[in-house]
Structure formats: structure tokens, C-alpha cells
Amino acid sequence: MENKTIVITGASSGAGKTTALELAAEKVNLVLAARNETALLELGDECRELGAAVLVIPTDVADRTAMLELAQKAFEWNGRIDVWVNNAGVLAAGAFEETPWETHQQVINTNLLGYMSGTHAVLPYFKQQGAGILINNISIGGYVPVPYGSAYTASKYALRGFFESIRGELSNWPDIHVVDLFPAFLDTPGIQHAANYTGKVLKNAPPVSDPKVVAAAVKESILHPVSNRYPGGASKLFRLGHALAPELMVKFTGLLMRGYFKHADPIAKTDGNIFNTVDYSMSTNGNARPRLSRRTRQRITAGVVLLGVGLLAIKLLTGKKRLA
């Protein structure tokens, strides 16, 4: 891994920042991209102290020209791009019709078109080299919908289909790999940065994983690229639950969200970081809730498993009644 040139978008906080710090110790060449230049420069200094060479390029992934410049500058720095990590993302929470249309558009511009733009910018360099690894931090939202986060869900479902299509196009390029990551809820500042039109404080629902699980998945994907990874464990269970009983899973998640809103503390509505970067909480972790003990995490995981089994049982029983 040493001396590989690795581009990371959305590197200023959360999973992107964690990944940069974890990779820095491998003495790689890091190209750090995000909108917050101040946070990027600070991260660049941290990564250099850990042994990495660093190039900081302030970039808005929703800006097509900026993405082309990011790829060009990254390539010119060391004469190649070995790994490109699509990671930048935003969230807008609120009932669909109560969320400004411009906000829905910007979520799609960042989460979906930003990943597509990065892919479009880097693939010519990969093909010129005959090799490269494209890693996409999609989230389990690519399989399980998020009620009151409709544009976010639309972007994540679309990303899964988009990269499956790209993987098919690249099937005759054996040394160009596309790796999709589907982590569940992460303890990052993302939920604090979100646009919020619910009027309620947003918190991650357990089980919440440390963003280091994404960093570990990125490192493993560089060493051993495979099509799909599910960092944190719980994401596989959520995917299974939705696959077994999608309608019940959708109703359950909607009920869960509405129940939370009834008891959540009130907060002023905000556009968050949708249109502009924020100047707070640019850390790796969100610390939105106390860390869960190992026993508590095990109980929650067991609960998710039981939910999946229960959904399957209900589906089977319902099917039998229809046949009777």
C-alpha cells in the first residue's frame, strides 16, 4: 500500500477523515478533498505527522469543473491515481413535501451526481494506467429506505444500480475494481450537519458503529478488492430483513421514526450543510449519544436478528393464509 496515491472526497470529517488518518500510517500519498478548506489543512498536517504525503484540494463534489480539476491535479502530483474513494454525502430530514425542493435537488447533486462525477473524472486515468480501485461509501441506505429522508434514499438506491452498471462495463478490465461499501449507522458528525425540517433533534438509532469500520473496509478493499462489503456487521442484518419482508420493514421504519419524533426535543429548522460547509464538529466521531457497552451492542444486534426472523415468519404465515 505504501506510496499509492489515494483520493478521498468528503475528507474533512466523519468516515472520510477517519479513513485518511488510518491510511496515513501506511505512508501513502493522500489527496484530500472537501468543501471546508480549514478542516482539510488541519487534517493534512495530522496525516503528514503520521507519515503520509498530502495534497489538499478544496472541492465541492457537486461542481463538475472542480471534480475534473481534482482528478487532473491528483494525477499530475505523482503521475497516477491508484485509489479513488467516493465518500462525500449530505442528509436532509423532513417530510417530503415540507422539505424545500432546492434541498432535495442538492442532496441528489451531492450524493448521486457527485459520485457519478467523480467516477466519470477518474475512469479515464484508470484506463490509461490499466488499473485502479474505485471505492464507494454508499451506506445500507442503498438497500433499506430512510423515511423522512426521501432524497437521501433516492440517491443511495440509485448509486447501487449505477455502480452495478459500471461494474458490468468494466468486466473486461480485470485490474480496475469497483467496491461498494454498505455500512449501517455511523457515529459521525453527519447527523449534526444534516438539513433538518422535522423541528426535532436528530440522533442516530442504535446500533451505531465507529467510523473506523469504514476505514478498515477501505484498507481491506485496497489490499483485496471485492464488489461489496458490509462494514459494522449490522448492515447485513438490515439488508436481510428488507429482503425477506420489504413491506413490513418499510412500515416498521416509518413507525419507528414517528415514535421517535413524538418524544424528541424540539429544535429550530435548518438547512445544515446542504448548501454550504459548516464550521463546527469537523471531527471523526459525532458523539451524539453515549458509547454503547459491548453487552448492549450484542443485545441490539440480537434484536435486529429477531426482527428479521419475525418478519420472515410473518411473511410465511401470510403466504399460507392466502393459499388456504
Secondary structure, DSSP 8 states (H G I E B T S, - for coil): -TT-EEEEESTTSHHHHHHHHHHHTTT-EEEEEES-HHHHHHHHHHHHHTT-EEEEEE--TT-HHHHHHHHHHHHHHHS---EEEE-----EES-GGGS-HHHHHHHHIIIIIHHHHHHHHHHHHHHHHT-EEEEEE--GGGTS--TT-HHHHHHHHHHHHHHHHHHHHTTT-TTEEEEEE----B-STHHHHSEE-SSB-----SS-B-THHHHHHHHHHHHS--SEE-TTSHHHHHHHHHHH-HHHHHHHHHHHHHHHHHHS-B---B-TTSSS--SS--SS----S----HHHHHHHHHHHHHHHHHHHHHHHHHHHHHH-
